[in-house]
Amino acid sequence: MINQDKIRTIYKTILIGLFISIVSCSTEEKLNQVEIKWTANEVPHIKATNYKSLGYGYGYAHAKDRICEISGQVITLRGERSLHYGADRIATIGFLRTTNLNSDLLFKIRIPEEWVLEELEKLDKKTRAYIKGYVAGINYYINSMPEDERNQLCEEGRVITFKETDVIRSAMRFGVQKELIDIGPHIIASSQAWQGKKNAYVSNNTLHTQEVVVEGGFGSNGWVYGSDVTQTNSAIMLSNPHSAWKRTPHQQRIYMHQYHLTIPGELDVAGASFLGIPFPMTGYNADVAWTILDAATVTPYVLQAMQVKESAIAPTYFMDGKQKSLEIRSVPVKTLKEDGKVKTQTFKFIESELGILYKLPERKGKPAGWYAITNPGEKNAKGLDQFLAIAQSKSTPDFINAVENNRGILSQLLVADRFGEVGYVIAGNVPPITDEEMEKYHIANSQAAFNVLDGTTREASFRDANNRPLLANPSFYPNIISKGIIHNTNNSYKYSVYGAPQEDYPSVFGQHKAEKSIGKKKAAGLRYDPRLIMSARRMNEISNDGKVTPEEALSVLFDNRNYAAETFLDTILTLEDDLSSSVAKKGFSVLNNWDRKNNSDSKGALLFHLFWKKIIKMGIIISSKSDNPEIDSEINITAENAPNVVEALAASVKELANFGFAADVPWGNVLYQRVGETQVSLHGGSYQEGILNGEMPAPLTAQGFPYILFGTAYVQLIDWKDEQINPKVLLSHGQSDNEAYKGRSTQLKMFSNKELYRVPFTKKDLDDARIIETLNLSMSK
């Protein structure tokens, strides 16, 4: 007989199970959902309940705007440019221009797969979850496209499937990329030099042996004003990181992207970052705002001169009085040949306990010979943890602590908070070597650069028992907290506090004294640094009345004052005399009537731009004789060189005429961007002229400057009113270079008009904002 109670129990169990299953699925689906709202200027606001889903949303939004650029970057960092485009093509990687093969070898050697996997596992679990979602979001966007559309999306480029390790490489590249300047043209030759052979790429193709070109320059700026000068309870920040503007095939320059990330109760951060790093590198939360600058004066690694006994059979090196065997390390590179076939070529390098060795020719500051590199920035993806920790910081001291605990991407960071404090901190790892140690271990060559050390003694290796480069402790770094003014124009810690030069730290952070003996040699005098001087000049002017306002802070950037013209033009104009040619007189007349600015309507700015390049090449600009470069530089015009100065002016007038331009053509007639048939006049100018709103254009043509190499990209003005953040921003080159994006033309016009806009940040802001588009995504397991 059937037991009815037992049947009812079974049915009840089944129903409860089904209910739990439905609820569980519903809850899981809800947890994996992400909402993206796009507001004015195509800014995505991504909201999710966990890091994985948050990353999924940003990955999708990022790919929608910049899939060609981030795909190209991944191909580069995997060391696969030769595979896709051939070994001999020239590529621009960040600021550096070299061949595909040189680039591939550097990244395969310095970011090997095993290191990448190790660094991924070391990251915080929240960071890993976010990266996993971010990569899945990019791939979802890619896979949503028809194959033919995907294949035609990028001019001379490829859209690839992303991996989590690609994000790790993006962070790791910042620690080693500058090594390309020293070793790039010599990597291939080094692979067989120890055997007494020459590689075919070296003997048959000189492209690979050409010097690496440092393109554009480093021009980011940042200013933070503490409560002592704002006369409020809060600080003010003006961020001005620079990047490339235009994507061209085979040029993996640095671009920026803007976004807002929210996990209610956990994370609420907005800002912009360079492509490849999926957390804001310049940004803000409710309490803190920050900006990133290049660590241009920092020496990130040392070169160790080695004694190598070359041999095709058993090469050795000398260390601590003994000859030691060198290991042979093979590095395969797949290369696309002209016939369309792919060939794998293996390059063999010699490796000591100090890593792979490179044979370098005689160069300024670098005697010929074999070298090892000790770089504490290698094998470091902590920048990803660092920028997540920064995003959650609550004050300036908390921000600096987040950097010190997760010292990642080598850079300088400025910070301001709603409590009135501002700060400066160096992120990333530097060689923990004092000047005394540099002197002690420097090679016996007074002409060698200060960071060229003796590689024949273990004591000078600055490595631990596992042969890993030593890391510096926090006290080694020049961190600063203030309530005054901190400014930086890609300079160093030394002059970052306005009006108060800091005490000297080890020279790996920068060499600042006109006469300083390091490594048995005298350091070079202070470099001509017009942007630093102009920034100091402007700090004096706007703080003279004891109070700095947000409007004054923005004017420092957008007044486009030309330091070189303000400082030297009066002296140059005195050179006109009755013997001056009619062409030179025309030049003098134009410059005399110029407003000495680089606004779009400034007549004379273009003539001075061409003229000043010639003056720089003449070498007659003298850096400050003081230890303080905030003091004006000088121009050394003598009876002997004065005719050359006048001739340089006349030649510049003729150069403009040859291009079809009048000598007084307005600056915005040649510096512009096109949106369809519309020509948008721009402003800003050369770093060498001391213009803080830097715009470094490609060489002039008859149509004007064809595009901007590097310059003002993201502008972020932050202050707090009644303890509520007031963010005003501008991404001058837009979220994408796709002309279909309305926000691109809108922001170009805003930049032309020197306007920022208030981006929605708080919940109320977003509730009140006009939403262009909303998308809800659900991430599968």
C-alpha positions in Angstrom: 0.0 0.0 0.0 1.3 3.4 -1.0 2.3 5.7 1.9 0.5 9.0 1.2 2.6 10.9 3.8 5.8 9.6 2.2 4.6 10.8 -1.3 3.6 14.2 0.1 7.1 14.5 1.7 8.7 13.6 -1.7 6.6 16.2 -3.5 7.3 18.8 -0.9 11.1 18.1 -1.2 10.9 18.4 -4.9 9.0 21.7 -4.8 11.3 23.2 -2.2 14.3 22.1 -4.4 12.8 23.7 -7.4 12.1 26.9 -5.5 15.6 27.1 -4.1 17.0 26.4 -7.6 14.9 29.2 -9.1 15.8 31.6 -6.4 19.4 30.6 -6.6 19.5 31.1 -10.3 17.7 34.4 -10.0 20.1 35.6 -7.3 23.2 34.4 -9.3 21.9 36.1 -12.4 21.3 39.3 -10.4 24.8 39.1 -8.9 26.3 38.8 -12.4 24.4 41.7 -13.9 26.1 44.9 -14.8 24.4 48.2 -15.9 26.1 50.6 -18.2 24.7 54.1 -18.6 26.4 56.5 -21.1 26.0 60.2 -20.4 27.1 63.2 -22.4 30.3 62.8 -24.4 30.0 59.0 -24.4 31.2 58.6 -20.8 30.2 55.1 -19.6 29.1 54.7 -16.0 29.4 51.1 -15.0 27.5 49.7 -12.0 27.7 46.2 -10.7 27.5 44.3 -7.4 30.9 42.6 -7.6 34.3 43.1 -9.2 34.0 40.5 -11.8 30.8 41.9 -13.2 32.2 45.4 -12.9 35.2 44.4 -15.0 32.8 42.8 -17.5 31.0 46.0 -18.0 34.1 48.1 -18.4 35.7 45.6 -20.8 32.6 45.8 -23.0 32.6 49.7 -22.9 36.3 49.9 -23.4 36.2 47.6 -26.4 33.3 49.5 -27.9 35.5 52.7 -28.0 39.0 51.5 -28.4 39.2 47.9 -29.6 41.8 48.6 -32.4 44.2 50.3 -30.0 44.0 47.8 -27.2 44.3 44.9 -29.7 47.4 46.5 -31.2 48.8 46.9 -27.7 48.2 43.3 -26.8 49.9 42.1 -30.0 52.9 44.3 -29.2 53.2 43.2 -25.6 52.9 39.5 -26.5 55.9 40.0 -28.8 53.9 39.2 -31.9 54.3 42.2 -34.2 56.6 40.3 -36.5 54.1 37.5 -36.7 51.3 39.7 -37.9 53.1 42.4 -39.8 56.7 41.3 -40.5 59.9 41.9 -38.7 61.0 45.0 -40.6 58.1 47.3 -40.1 58.6 50.4 -38.0 56.3 50.7 -35.0 55.8 53.3 -32.3 55.5 51.7 -28.9 54.4 54.4 -26.4 56.9 57.2 -27.0 59.5 54.9 -28.6 60.0 54.1 -32.3 61.8 51.0 -33.4 61.3 47.8 -35.6 58.8 45.1 -34.9 61.6 42.6 -34.3 63.4 44.7 -31.8 60.1 45.3 -30.0 59.2 41.6 -30.0 62.5 40.6 -28.6 62.4 43.1 -25.8 59.0 42.1 -24.6 59.7 38.3 -25.0 62.9 38.7 -23.0 61.7 41.1 -20.3 58.1 40.0 -19.9 58.3 36.2 -20.2 55.2 34.1 -19.9 56.2 32.5 -16.6 56.7 35.9 -15.0 53.3 37.0 -16.2 51.5 34.0 -14.7 53.3 34.4 -11.4 52.4 38.1 -11.2 48.7 37.3 -12.0 48.6 34.9 -9.0 50.1 37.5 -6.7 47.4 40.1 -7.2 44.7 40.7 -4.8 41.6 38.5 -5.3 39.4 41.5 -6.1 41.9 42.7 -8.7 42.0 39.2 -10.3 38.2 39.0 -10.3 38.0 42.4 -12.0 40.6 41.5 -14.6 38.8 38.2 -15.4 35.5 40.1 -15.9 37.3 42.9 -17.9 38.8 40.4 -20.4 35.5 38.5 -20.7 33.7 41.8 -21.4 36.1 42.7 -24.2 35.8 39.2 -25.8 32.0 39.4 -25.5 32.0 42.6 -27.5 34.4 41.1 -30.1 32.4 37.9 -30.4 29.1 39.8 -30.8 30.3 41.1 -34.2 30.0 39.2 -37.4 33.3 37.8 -38.5 33.6 39.9 -41.7 32.9 43.1 -39.7 35.5 42.1 -37.1 38.1 41.4 -39.8 37.6 44.9 -41.4 37.3 46.9 -38.2 40.9 48.1 -37.9 43.0 49.6 -40.7 46.1 47.5 -41.2 45.4 46.0 -37.8 43.9 42.9 -36.2 41.3 42.3 -33.6 42.4 39.4 -31.3 40.9 37.4 -28.5 42.1 38.7 -25.1 43.5 36.8 -22.2 43.9 37.8 -18.6 47.7 37.7 -19.0 47.4 40.5 -21.5 46.3 42.9 -18.7 49.2 41.8 -16.6 51.6 42.6 -19.5 50.1 46.0 -19.8 51.1 46.8 -16.2 54.5 45.0 -16.4 55.6 46.9 -19.6 55.9 50.2 -17.7 58.8 48.8 -15.6 61.0 47.7 -18.6 60.0 49.6 -21.7 62.6 52.4 -21.3 65.3 49.8 -21.5 64.5 49.8 -25.2 66.4 53.1 -25.6 69.7 51.5 -24.4 69.4 48.0 -25.8 66.9 48.2 -28.7 69.2 48.6 -31.6 71.6 46.0 -30.2 69.4 43.1 -29.1 69.7 41.2 -32.3 73.4 41.7 -32.6 73.8 40.5 -29.0 72.1 37.2 -29.8 75.1 35.9 -31.7 77.9 38.2 -30.8 79.1 35.8 -28.1 79.6 33.1 -30.9 81.7 35.5 -33.0 78.9 35.7 -35.6 76.7 38.4 -37.1 73.0 37.9 -37.4 71.5 38.2 -40.9 69.1 40.9 -39.7 72.1 43.0 -38.6 74.3 42.6 -41.7 71.5 42.7 -44.3 69.0 45.2 -42.8 70.2 48.4 -41.1 66.7 49.2 -39.8 67.2 47.1 -36.7 70.5 48.8 -35.8 69.1 52.4 -35.9 68.8 54.3 -32.7 65.4 54.1 -31.0 63.6 57.4 -31.5 62.1 59.0 -28.5 59.1 60.6 -30.1 57.2 63.7 -28.9 58.5 64.2 -25.4 57.0 64.1 -22.0 54.7 66.9 -21.2 52.1 66.1 -18.6 51.3 68.6 -15.8 49.7 68.6 -12.5 48.9 71.2 -9.9 47.4 70.8 -6.4 46.5 73.6 -4.0 46.1 73.0 -0.3 43.9 74.8 2.1 46.6 77.3 3.0 46.2 78.8 -0.4 42.6 78.0 -1.3 41.4 79.5 2.0 38.7 76.9 2.2 38.6 73.6 4.1 39.4 71.7 0.9 42.1 71.5 -1.8 41.9 72.1 -5.5 43.4 69.9 -8.3 44.1 70.6 -11.9 45.2 67.4 -13.8 46.7 67.6 -17.2 48.1 64.2 -18.4 49.3 64.2 -22.0 48.8 61.5 -24.6 48.7 60.9 -28.3 45.7 62.1 -30.1 45.5 60.2 -33.4 45.7 56.5 -34.0 47.6 55.5 -37.1 48.5 52.0 -38.2 51.6 50.5 -36.5 51.8 53.2 -33.9 50.9 51.9 -30.5 51.0 55.3 -28.8 49.5 56.1 -25.5 45.8 57.1 -25.6 43.4 57.9 -22.8 39.9 56.6 -22.0 37.3 58.0 -19.5 34.9 56.1 -17.3 33.1 55.7 -14.0 33.1 52.5 -11.9 30.6 51.8 -9.1 30.0 48.9 -6.7 27.5 50.3 -4.2 29.1 50.5 -0.7 32.4 49.2 -2.0 33.8 51.4 -4.8 32.9 54.6 -6.5 35.6 56.1 -8.7 35.8 58.0 -12.0 38.5 59.4 -14.2 40.7 58.3 -17.1 43.6 56.0 -17.8 46.1 55.1 -20.5 44.8 52.2 -22.5 45.7 48.8 -21.0 45.2 49.8 -17.4 41.6 49.3 -16.4 41.5 51.5 -13.3 41.7 55.3 -13.4 45.3 56.5 -13.4 44.1 60.1 -13.1 40.8 60.3 -11.3 38.7 61.0 -8.2 36.4 59.5 -5.6 34.2 61.5 -3.1 37.2 62.4 -0.9 40.4 62.3 -3.0 41.6 63.3 -6.5 44.9 62.4 -8.2 46.9 62.6 -11.4 49.7 60.7 -13.0 52.9 62.1 -14.5 55.9 60.4 -16.1 58.9 59.8 -13.8 61.1 61.5 -16.4 64.0 62.3 -14.1 64.1 58.9 -12.4 66.9 56.5 -13.4 64.9 53.2 -13.3 67.8 50.7 -13.7 71.6 50.4 -13.6 73.9 48.9 -16.3 76.6 46.6 -15.1 79.7 46.3 -17.2 80.6 42.6 -17.5 83.8 40.7 -18.5 82.8 38.0 -21.0 84.9 35.4 -22.6 83.2 34.9 -25.9 83.0 31.3 -27.3 80.6 29.5 -29.5 81.0 26.4 -27.3 81.4 27.5 -23.7 81.2 31.3 -23.1 82.0 32.4 -19.6 81.9 35.6 -17.4 84.1 36.9 -14.6 82.5 37.3 -11.1 84.3 37.7 -7.8 87.6 36.5 -9.1 86.2 33.4 -10.9 85.2 32.5 -14.5 81.6 31.2 -14.5 79.7 29.5 -17.2 77.0 31.4 -19.1 73.7 29.8 -19.8 72.2 29.9 -23.3 68.7 31.2 -23.5 66.7 30.7 -26.7 64.0 33.1 -27.7 61.8 32.1 -30.6 60.1 34.7 -32.7 57.5 33.9 -35.4 57.8 36.1 -38.4 55.5 36.8 -41.4 57.6 36.6 -44.6 56.9 38.3 -47.9 55.5 35.2 -49.4 52.8 35.0 -46.6 54.4 32.1 -44.8 55.3 32.2 -41.1 58.8 31.2 -40.2 60.1 30.8 -36.6 63.6 32.1 -36.0 65.4 31.4 -32.7 67.7 34.0 -31.2 70.2 32.7 -28.6 71.3 34.9 -25.8 73.9 34.4 -23.0 72.6 34.7 -19.5 74.5 35.2 -16.2 73.3 35.4 -12.6 72.5 39.0 -13.4 70.2 38.1 -16.3 70.7 38.3 -20.1 73.8 40.1 -21.3 73.8 42.7 -24.2 76.8 43.7 -26.2 76.6 47.5 -26.7 78.8 49.7 -28.9 80.5 52.8 -27.7 78.0 55.5 -27.0 77.9 58.7 -25.0 78.2 57.7 -21.3 78.4 54.0 -22.2 81.8 52.4 -23.0 81.6 49.5 -25.5 81.2 46.1 -24.0 78.9 43.5 -22.5 76.3 44.7 -20.0 73.8 43.3 -17.6 70.7 45.3 -16.5 69.5 45.4 -12.9 66.0 46.8 -12.9 63.9 46.6 -9.8 60.9 47.5 -11.9 60.9 44.2 -13.8 58.4 41.5 -13.0 56.0 43.9 -11.4 52.2 44.0 -12.0 51.4 45.6 -8.6 50.3 48.7 -10.4 46.9 47.0 -10.9 46.5 46.5 -7.1 47.9 50.0 -6.6 45.3 51.8 -8.7 42.5 49.8 -7.1 43.8 50.7 -3.6 44.1 54.3 -4.7 40.5 54.3 -5.9 39.4 53.4 -2.4 41.6 55.9 -0.5 40.0 58.4 1.8 42.6 61.1 2.3 46.1 62.2 1.1 48.0 60.2 3.8 45.7 57.2 3.0 46.5 57.6 -0.8 50.3 57.7 -0.2 49.9 54.6 2.0 48.1 52.8 -0.8 51.0 53.5 -3.1 53.6 52.4 -0.6 51.9 49.1 0.0 51.4 48.4 -3.7 54.3 50.1 -5.4 53.6 49.4 -9.0 53.8 51.4 -12.3 56.8 53.8 -12.2 55.3 57.3 -12.2 54.9 60.4 -10.2 51.5 61.0 -8.6 49.9 64.2 -7.2 47.0 64.0 -4.8 44.5 66.4 -3.2 41.7 65.8 -0.7 38.6 67.4 0.6 40.2 68.0 3.9 42.7 70.5 2.5 45.9 68.4 2.2 47.9 67.8 -1.0 50.7 65.4 -1.7 53.4 64.0 -4.0 54.6 60.4 -4.2 56.7 58.3 -6.6 55.2 55.0 -7.5 57.1 52.0 -8.9 60.5 50.6 -7.9 63.8 52.4 -8.3 67.3 51.1 -7.7 67.9 51.4 -3.9 71.4 52.8 -4.4 72.7 55.8 -2.6 75.1 58.2 -4.3 77.9 56.9 -2.1 77.2 53.4 -3.4 77.1 54.7 -7.0 80.5 56.2 -6.4 81.9 53.1 -4.8 80.8 50.7 -7.6 81.1 53.0 -10.6 83.4 51.7 -13.4 86.9 53.2 -13.7 85.8 55.5 -16.5 85.1 59.2 -15.7 83.1 59.6 -19.0 80.6 56.8 -18.1 77.1 57.7 -17.0 76.7 57.6 -13.2 74.5 54.4 -13.3 77.2 52.3 -15.1 78.5 50.0 -12.5 81.1 47.3 -12.2 79.5 44.0 -13.0 82.4 41.8 -11.9 81.6 41.8 -8.2 78.5 40.3 -6.6 78.6 43.1 -4.0 77.7 45.5 -6.8 74.9 43.5 -8.2 72.2 44.9 -5.9 70.3 41.6 -6.0 69.1 39.2 -3.3 70.0 35.6 -2.8 67.5 34.6 -5.5 69.1 37.0 -7.9 66.1 39.3 -7.8 66.8 43.1 -7.9 66.7 44.6 -4.4 63.7 46.9 -3.6 63.9 50.1 -1.7 62.0 50.7 1.6 59.5 53.5 1.8 61.9 55.9 3.6 64.1 55.9 0.5 61.5 57.8 -1.5 60.8 61.5 -1.4 57.1 61.6 -0.5 55.6 65.0 0.4 52.4 66.1 2.2 51.5 69.8 2.3 48.8 72.4 2.6 50.5 74.7 0.2 51.1 74.3 -3.6 52.6 71.3 -5.3 53.2 71.5 -9.0 55.0 69.2 -11.5 55.6 69.5 -15.2 57.2 66.1 -15.5 60.0 67.3 -13.4 61.2 65.7 -10.2 60.4 65.7 -6.5 63.1 68.4 -6.0 61.0 71.4 -7.1 57.5 70.0 -6.7 56.7 72.1 -3.7 56.4 75.7 -5.0 58.9 78.0 -3.5 60.5 75.3 -1.3 63.1 73.1 -3.0 63.3 69.7 -1.2 66.4 68.2 0.4 68.5 66.0 -1.9 67.6 62.4 -2.3 69.7 59.8 -4.1 70.5 60.7 -7.7 68.4 57.8 -9.1 65.5 60.3 -8.5 67.3 63.0 -10.5 70.5 65.0 -10.5 69.8 68.6 -9.6 73.1 70.3 -8.8 75.0 72.1 -11.5 78.2 70.7 -10.1 77.8 67.3 -8.5 80.4 64.5 -8.5 78.8 61.1 -9.0 80.6 58.0 -10.1 84.0 59.7 -10.7 82.4 62.2 -13.0 80.8 65.6 -12.9 77.1 65.6 -13.4 75.8 67.8 -16.3 74.4 71.2 -15.5 70.7 71.9 -15.1 68.8 71.4 -18.3 66.8 74.1 -20.0 63.4 73.5 -18.5 61.0 76.3 -19.6 57.8 74.6 -18.4 59.0 74.3 -14.9 60.0 78.0 -14.9 56.7 79.1 -16.4 54.7 77.0 -13.9 56.7 78.6 -11.0 56.0 82.0 -12.6 52.3 81.3 -12.7 52.2 80.0 -9.2 53.7 83.3 -8.0 51.1 85.3 -9.9 47.9 83.5 -8.9 48.9 83.0 -5.2 50.1 86.6 -4.8 46.9 87.7 -3.2 46.9 84.8 -0.8 44.1 82.9 -2.4 43.8 80.5 -5.4 40.4 79.8 -7.0 39.4 77.0 -9.4 39.1 79.6 -12.2 42.7 80.7 -11.6 43.9 77.2 -11.5 42.4 76.5 -14.9 43.9 79.7 -16.4 47.4 78.4 -15.7 46.8 75.8 -18.3 44.6 77.6 -20.8 46.2 81.1 -21.0 48.7 79.5 -23.4 51.5 81.9 -22.4 54.8 81.3 -24.2 57.7 81.3 -21.8 60.4 81.6 -24.4 58.7 84.6 -26.0 58.0 86.3 -22.7 61.6 85.9 -21.6 63.7 86.2 -24.7 61.8 88.0 -27.4 62.5 91.6 -26.3 66.3 90.8 -26.5 65.9 89.2 -29.9 63.9 92.2 -31.3 66.8 94.5 -30.5 68.8 92.7 -33.2 66.9 94.4 -36.0 68.9 97.1 -37.7 69.1 98.9 -41.0 71.2 96.1 -42.5 68.6 93.5 -41.8 67.1 92.0 -45.0 63.5 92.8 -46.0 62.6 89.2 -45.1 64.1 89.5 -41.7 62.4 92.8 -41.1 59.1 91.1 -41.9 59.8 88.5 -39.3 60.7 91.2 -36.7 57.5 93.1 -37.5 55.3 90.0 -37.0 56.9 89.0 -33.7 56.8 92.5 -32.4 53.0 92.6 -32.9 52.4 89.0 -31.6 50.6 88.7 -28.3 53.3 86.1 -27.2 50.7 83.4 -26.6 49.6 80.3 -28.5 45.9 80.9 -28.7 44.1 79.9 -31.9 44.0 83.5 -33.0 47.6 84.4 -32.1 49.4 85.9 -35.1 53.1 85.2 -34.9 53.0 81.9 -32.9 53.7 79.8 -36.0 56.6 81.9 -37.1 58.1 81.8 -33.6 57.5 78.0 -33.4 59.7 77.4 -36.5 62.3 80.1 -35.4 62.6 78.7 -31.8 63.4 75.2 -33.1 66.4 76.8 -34.9 67.5 78.7 -31.7 67.4 75.5 -29.7 69.6 73.8 -32.2 72.1 76.7 -32.0 72.6 75.9 -28.3 72.6 79.5 -27.1 70.0 79.0 -24.3 71.7 78.8 -21.0 70.1 76.9 -18.1 69.9 78.6 -14.7 73.2 79.1 -13.1 71.5 78.6 -9.8 70.8 75.2 -8.3 67.1 76.2 -8.6 65.8 75.8 -12.1 62.7 77.9 -11.2 65.0 80.9 -11.8 64.9 82.1 -15.4 67.2 80.7 -18.0 69.3 83.1 -20.2 69.9 83.6 -23.9 73.6 84.0 -24.9 73.5 86.4 -27.9 77.0 87.7 -28.9 78.3 89.8 -31.7 79.5 86.6 -33.3 76.2 84.7 -33.2 73.7 87.6 -33.6 73.8 87.4 -37.4 72.9 83.7 -37.2 69.9 84.5 -35.0 68.7 87.1 -37.5 69.2 84.6 -40.4 67.3 81.9 -38.5 64.3 84.3 -38.3 64.6 85.1 -42.0 64.8 81.4 -42.9 61.6 80.8 -40.9 59.7 83.5 -42.8 60.9 81.9 -46.0 59.9 78.4 -44.8 56.4 79.6 -44.1 56.2 81.2 -47.6 57.3 78.0 -49.2 54.4 76.2 -47.5 52.1 79.0 -48.7 51.5 80.6 -45.3 51.8 84.3 -44.5 54.3 85.1 -41.7 51.4 86.2 -39.5 49.0 83.3 -40.1 46.9 82.7 -37.0 48.1 79.6 -35.0 44.7 77.9 -35.2 44.8 78.0 -39.0 47.5 75.5 -38.9 46.9 73.7 -35.6 43.5 72.1 -36.0 41.4 69.0 -36.2 38.8 68.1 -38.8 35.5 66.6 -38.0 33.9 65.9 -41.3 34.0 69.1 -43.2 34.4 71.2 -40.1 37.8 72.5 -39.1 38.2 73.0 -35.4 41.0 75.5 -34.5 43.1 74.5 -31.5 45.6 76.1 -29.1 48.6 75.2 -27.1 52.1 74.6 -28.3 55.6 73.3 -28.0 57.2 72.1 -24.7 60.4 73.7 -25.8 58.7 77.1 -25.8 57.5 76.5 -22.2 53.8 76.3 -23.1 52.1 74.4 -20.3 49.2 73.5 -22.5 51.5 71.4 -24.6 50.6 70.3 -28.1 53.5 68.6 -30.0 52.4 68.4 -33.6 53.7 66.3 -36.5 55.9 68.3 -38.9 54.3 71.2 -40.8 52.9 70.7 -44.3 51.2 73.0 -46.8 47.8 72.0 -45.1 49.0 72.8 -41.6 50.1 70.3 -38.9 48.7 66.9 -40.0 48.0 65.7 -36.5 49.1 66.0 -32.9 51.8 63.6 -31.7 51.3 64.2 -28.0 49.6 66.9 -26.0 46.9 67.9 -23.6 44.4 65.0 -23.5 42.5 64.7 -20.3 41.9 67.8 -18.2 40.4 67.4 -14.7 39.5 70.3 -12.4 38.4 69.1 -8.9 37.3 71.1 -5.9 34.9 70.5 -3.1 32.0 72.7 -2.1 30.2 72.1 1.2 32.3 68.8 1.3 30.7 67.7 -2.0 33.1 67.0 -4.9 32.7 69.2 -8.0 34.4 67.4 -10.9 34.8 69.3 -14.2 36.6 67.4 -17.0 37.5 67.3 -20.7 38.9 64.5 -22.9 40.1 66.6 -25.7 40.6 63.9 -28.3 37.4 62.1 -27.3 36.6 58.6 -26.3 37.4 57.3 -29.8 38.8 58.7 -33.0 35.7 57.5 -34.8 34.0 60.5 -36.3 30.6 58.9 -35.8 31.0 59.6 -32.1 29.2 62.9 -31.4 31.1 63.4 -28.2 34.4 63.6 -30.1 33.3 66.7 -32.1 31.6 68.2 -29.0 34.7 67.9 -26.8 37.0 69.2 -29.6 34.9 72.3 -29.8 34.9 72.6 -26.0 38.7 72.3 -26.0 38.9 74.9 -28.7 36.7 77.2 -26.5 38.7 76.3 -23.3 35.6 74.9 -21.6 35.2 71.9 -19.3 32.0 70.2 -18.4 30.7 68.8 -15.1 30.5 65.0 -15.4 27.8 63.2 -13.4 29.3 61.4 -10.4 26.9 61.2 -7.4 23.7 59.2 -7.5 21.7 62.4 -7.7 23.9 63.6 -10.6 23.2 60.4 -12.5 19.5 60.5 -11.6 19.3 64.0 -13.0 21.6 63.4 -16.0 20.5 62.9 -19.6 21.2 59.3 -20.4 22.3 58.7 -24.0 22.1 54.9 -23.8 21.6 52.2 -21.2 22.8 48.6 -21.5 22.2 45.7 -19.1 24.6 42.8 -19.4 24.7 39.5 -17.6 28.0 37.7 -17.2 27.9 34.0 -17.4 30.1 31.8 -15.1 
